[in-house]
């Protein structure tokens, strides 16, 4: 009989999540803006020291809210890394804006801050950064450019909750930031997200956008006697049932992060000698960054080696996976002017990158099995 299958990811099961979900049903409030949703928002705002955090149905929807807050028009341009998930671009393209793809750094795989200025035109309206793997972008340099050009910055922080740049939490540097609570993330409720509003003047409008364009949030607080349609918006409010599950995860966050940090450090230490012998690159975390330990990746010498590596692990019932295909090479990205060679670092890194099985519930023996299998592979 073959060895048991080791999945790439498995969501953390917080015992109190189920208790909270039962309580949400018992309180007869399972829709949005409920008690657990408010508790989650307060918890996140305190942790991030942010003016306002609004739970959403996904990180994608939080990005769409950010795009609405920017008042984008057709023909506007928004800068972003090519090496990211499709939602980063979709949110702004839905408003008629053109995503302008910028290459990434070879070390952290974040947007290359030295290439941003050259990509700015008179049509540029915003800069979007993605903290890949929960390692911060070079926010000092990026914000200097943004301030000089008077451009807002949005942090796609889907990977970065609990990460920091120069001691300050990721998600608190830009005008807006987004979080993900998808089942693949450190903290999850199946599907969920949040918009972090760091620009205080935008809080009221963000609340309206999240509530279908109405001032329902003010009505629920007793500030108006009825609510009505105020502006563009959509149904972005997270169900309190999912918020209840999320709150249990937030309560367990210290243990989740402790486990992830330990697993990450074990991979990094145990694979160092093998990686050095085989020209394999391990993750880079600059000294001024604190990783959220969202994922652990390796960069093989080339795509042939990467694909062989994934097959090698699969034969031993271990699920390792690649990551993003650069957006500028996608069919939709090409419609926005993307072409091969435009972001050479993103292209080369994407072709050679593999993510190892990594989740808070992973046991020591299971991780050791992965490490032993890796050490038998020669690119």
C-alpha positions in Angstrom: 0.0 0.0 0.0 1.3 3.5 -0.9 1.9 6.3 1.5 -1.1 8.5 2.5 -1.6 11.6 0.4 -0.2 14.8 1.8 -2.2 17.8 0.6 -0.7 21.2 -0.2 -3.1 23.0 2.2 -5.6 22.1 4.9 -7.6 24.8 6.7 -7.1 25.2 10.4 -10.1 24.0 12.5 -10.6 26.3 15.4 -12.9 24.6 18.0 -14.5 27.9 19.1 -15.5 28.7 15.5 -18.2 26.0 15.6 -19.4 27.3 19.0 -19.6 30.8 17.6 -21.4 29.7 14.5 -24.1 28.0 16.7 -24.3 31.1 18.7 -24.9 33.2 15.6 -27.8 30.9 14.7 -29.1 31.0 18.2 -29.1 34.8 18.1 -31.1 34.7 14.8 -28.6 36.9 13.1 -26.7 35.2 10.3 -26.7 38.0 7.7 -24.0 40.7 7.6 -23.3 43.5 10.1 -23.9 41.2 13.0 -22.2 40.8 16.4 -19.4 38.6 15.3 -18.7 40.7 12.2 -18.3 43.7 14.4 -16.1 41.8 16.8 -13.8 40.7 13.9 -13.6 44.3 12.6 -12.6 45.6 16.0 -10.1 42.9 16.6 -8.4 43.6 13.2 -8.5 47.4 13.6 -6.8 47.0 17.0 -4.2 44.6 15.7 -3.4 46.8 12.7 -4.0 50.1 14.5 -6.1 51.0 11.5 -8.9 53.7 11.5 -11.5 51.2 10.1 -11.7 47.6 8.9 -14.7 46.4 7.0 -15.3 42.7 6.5 -16.2 41.7 3.0 -17.2 38.5 1.2 -13.7 38.1 -0.3 -10.4 39.9 -0.9 -11.6 40.3 -4.5 -14.6 42.3 -3.3 -12.4 44.4 -1.0 -10.3 45.2 -4.1 -13.4 46.2 -6.0 -14.4 48.5 -3.2 -11.0 50.1 -3.3 -11.4 50.6 -7.1 -14.8 52.3 -6.5 -13.3 54.6 -3.8 -10.7 55.8 -6.4 -13.5 57.0 -8.8 -11.7 55.4 -11.7 -12.9 56.1 -15.3 -12.3 54.4 -18.6 -8.8 55.1 -19.8 -7.3 55.5 -16.4 -4.2 53.4 -15.6 -3.4 51.5 -12.5 0.1 50.1 -11.9 0.6 46.7 -10.4 2.9 43.7 -10.5 2.4 41.1 -13.2 3.1 38.3 -10.7 -0.1 38.3 -8.8 -3.6 36.7 -8.7 -6.1 37.8 -11.3 -8.3 39.6 -8.8 -5.6 42.3 -8.4 -6.2 43.3 -12.0 -9.9 42.4 -12.4 -11.0 44.8 -9.7 -9.7 47.9 -11.6 -10.4 46.6 -15.1 -14.1 46.3 -14.0 -14.1 50.1 -13.5 -12.7 50.6 -17.1 -9.2 51.2 -16.0 -6.2 49.6 -17.7 -3.8 47.5 -15.6 -0.2 48.4 -16.3 2.0 45.5 -15.4 5.4 46.2 -13.7 8.1 43.6 -13.3 9.1 42.1 -9.9 12.3 41.9 -7.8 14.2 38.7 -8.3 14.6 38.2 -4.5 11.3 38.9 -2.7 9.2 38.5 -5.9 7.5 41.8 -5.0 6.9 44.7 -7.4 10.3 46.2 -8.3 10.2 49.7 -6.8 12.9 50.8 -9.2 10.6 50.2 -12.2 7.5 52.0 -11.0 8.5 55.6 -12.0 9.1 54.7 -15.6 5.6 53.1 -15.9 3.8 56.2 -14.7 2.0 58.3 -17.3 -0.4 61.2 -17.2 -3.2 58.6 -17.1 -1.9 56.8 -14.0 -4.3 57.0 -11.1 -3.0 54.5 -8.5 -0.2 52.1 -7.5 -1.1 48.6 -6.3 1.4 46.6 -4.4 1.2 42.9 -3.5 3.2 41.6 -0.5 4.1 38.2 -1.9 4.1 35.4 0.6 3.6 37.9 3.4 7.0 39.7 2.9 6.7 43.4 2.6 7.3 45.4 -0.5 9.8 48.3 -0.3 7.2 50.7 1.0 9.6 53.6 1.8 10.6 53.9 -1.8 7.2 53.3 -3.1 5.5 55.9 -0.9 8.2 58.5 -1.9 7.2 58.0 -5.5 3.5 58.0 -4.7 3.7 61.2 -2.8 5.8 63.0 -5.3 3.3 61.9 -8.1 0.3 62.4 -5.8 -0.9 58.9 -6.4 -2.9 56.7 -3.9 -1.4 53.3 -2.9 -3.4 50.2 -2.4 -1.9 47.2 -0.6 -3.1 43.8 -1.8 -2.3 42.2 1.5 -4.0 38.8 0.8 -0.8 37.1 2.0 0.4 39.5 4.6 -1.8 39.6 7.8 0.7 39.5 10.7 3.6 40.5 8.5 5.4 43.8 9.0 7.7 46.3 7.2 10.1 48.2 9.4 8.1 47.2 12.5 4.8 48.5 11.1 2.0 46.0 10.1 1.5 45.3 6.4 -1.8 46.7 5.4 -1.3 50.0 7.1 1.1 51.8 4.7 -1.3 52.5 1.8 -4.5 54.5 1.5 -6.4 51.2 1.4 -5.4 47.6 2.0 -7.2 44.3 1.4 -7.1 41.1 3.3 -8.1 37.5 2.4 -9.7 34.9 4.6 -9.9 32.2 1.8 -9.3 28.7 3.0 -5.8 28.8 1.7 -4.8 31.7 3.9 -3.4 31.7 7.5 -6.7 32.9 8.9 -9.8 31.7 7.1 -13.5 31.3 7.1 -13.8 29.4 3.8 -14.4 32.6 1.7 -14.0 36.1 3.1 -12.0 39.3 3.1 -11.6 42.8 4.5 -10.9 46.3 3.4 -8.6 48.3 5.6 -9.4 52.0 5.3 -6.4 54.0 6.3 -7.7 57.2 4.9 -10.1 58.4 7.6 -12.0 60.7 5.2 -13.1 57.6 3.1 -14.6 55.6 6.0 -18.2 56.8 5.5 -18.1 56.3 1.7 -16.6 52.9 2.1 -19.4 51.9 4.4 -21.9 53.1 1.8 -20.2 51.2 -1.0 -20.2 48.0 1.0 -24.0 48.3 1.7 -25.2 48.3 -1.9 -24.6 52.0 -2.1 -26.9 52.8 0.8 -26.4 54.5 4.1 -27.7 51.4 6.0 -24.6 51.4 8.3 -25.6 54.8 9.6 -29.2 53.6 10.0 -28.1 50.6 12.1 -26.2 52.9 14.3 -29.3 55.1 14.8 -27.7 58.1 13.0 -30.6 58.4 10.5 -34.2 57.2 10.7 -34.2 55.5 7.3 -31.7 54.5 4.7 -31.7 54.9 0.9 -29.5 54.7 -2.2 -26.6 57.1 -2.0 -24.0 56.0 -4.6 -22.7 53.1 -6.5 -22.0 50.0 -4.4 -22.8 46.4 -4.1 -23.5 43.6 -1.6 -20.1 43.2 -0.1 -21.0 42.4 3.6 -19.8 39.2 5.1 -22.4 36.9 6.6 -22.3 36.8 10.4 -22.2 33.0 10.2 -18.8 33.2 8.4 -17.7 36.0 10.7 -18.4 33.7 13.7 -16.1 31.1 12.1 -13.5 33.8 11.4 -13.6 35.1 15.0 -12.7 31.7 16.3 -9.7 31.7 13.9 -8.6 35.2 15.1 -8.8 33.9 18.7 -6.4 31.1 17.6 -4.2 33.4 15.6 -1.2 33.3 18.0 -1.1 29.5 17.9 -1.6 29.4 14.1 1.2 31.8 13.6 3.5 30.0 16.0 3.0 26.8 14.1 3.5 28.4 10.7 6.7 30.1 11.8 8.1 26.9 13.2 7.2 24.9 10.0 8.7 27.7 7.8 11.9 27.8 9.8 12.2 24.0 9.7 11.9 23.9 5.9 14.4 26.8 5.5 17.0 25.2 7.8 16.6 21.6 6.7 16.7 22.4 2.9 19.6 24.8 3.0 22.3 22.3 2.2 20.3 20.6 -0.5 19.3 23.9 -2.1 22.9 25.1 -2.2 24.1 21.9 -3.9 21.4 22.0 -6.5 21.3 25.8 -7.4 17.8 26.1 -5.8 16.8 29.4 -4.3 15.0 29.6 -1.0 12.8 32.5 0.1 14.3 35.9 0.8 13.1 37.9 3.8 15.0 41.2 4.2 16.2 42.1 7.7 13.7 45.0 7.9 10.7 42.7 7.1 8.8 40.3 9.3 7.1 37.6 7.2 3.6 36.5 7.8 4.8 32.9 6.9 2.0 32.5 4.5 3.8 30.1 2.2 7.2 28.4 1.6 8.5 28.3 -2.0 11.5 27.1 -3.8 12.9 28.4 -7.1 14.4 25.6 -9.2 17.0 26.2 -11.9 14.5 26.2 -14.7 11.0 25.1 -15.7 12.1 21.6 -16.7 13.5 21.1 -13.3 10.5 22.6 -11.6 8.0 20.4 -13.4 10.2 17.3 -12.7 10.3 18.3 -9.1 6.5 18.4 -8.8 6.2 15.0 -10.6 8.8 13.5 -8.3 6.8 14.6 -5.2 3.5 13.5 -6.7 4.8 10.0 -7.2 5.3 9.9 -3.4 1.7 11.2 -2.9 3.0 14.7 -1.9 1.1 17.7 -3.5 3.4 20.6 -4.3 2.1 23.3 -6.7 3.3 26.1 -8.9 2.0 29.7 -8.5 0.9 32.6 -10.7 1.2 32.7 -14.4 2.3 36.3 -15.1 -0.8 38.3 -15.9 0.8 40.1 -18.8 1.1 36.8 -20.6 -2.6 35.8 -20.0 -5.2 36.1 -22.8 -6.8 39.0 -21.0 -3.4 40.6 -20.1 -2.4 40.6 -23.7 -5.6 42.6 -24.5 -4.1 45.3 -22.2 -0.9 45.3 -24.1 1.0 42.5 -22.4 3.6 40.7 -24.4 6.4 38.2 -23.7 9.6 39.8 -22.5 7.8 42.8 -20.9 8.4 41.5 -17.4 11.4 39.1 -17.7 11.9 38.5 -14.0 8.2 37.6 -13.5 8.4 35.3 -16.4 11.6 33.4 -15.3 10.5 33.2 -11.6 7.0 32.0 -12.4 8.4 29.2 -14.6 10.7 27.9 -11.9 8.7 28.4 -8.7 7.1 25.7 -6.6 5.2 25.9 -3.3 5.7 23.2 -0.8 2.9 21.7 1.4 2.4 24.2 4.2 -0.4 24.7 6.7 -0.7 25.2 10.5 -2.0 21.7 11.1 0.9 20.0 9.4 2.6 17.4 11.6 6.3 17.1 12.2 6.5 13.6 10.6 4.6 14.8 7.6 7.0 17.7 7.1 10.0 15.4 7.6 8.5 13.1 4.9 8.4 16.1 2.5 12.0 17.0 3.3 13.2 13.5 2.8 11.5 13.3 -0.6 13.0 16.6 -1.7 16.5 15.5 -0.7 16.3 12.6 -3.1 15.6 14.9 -6.0 18.4 16.1 -8.4 17.4 18.9 -10.8 
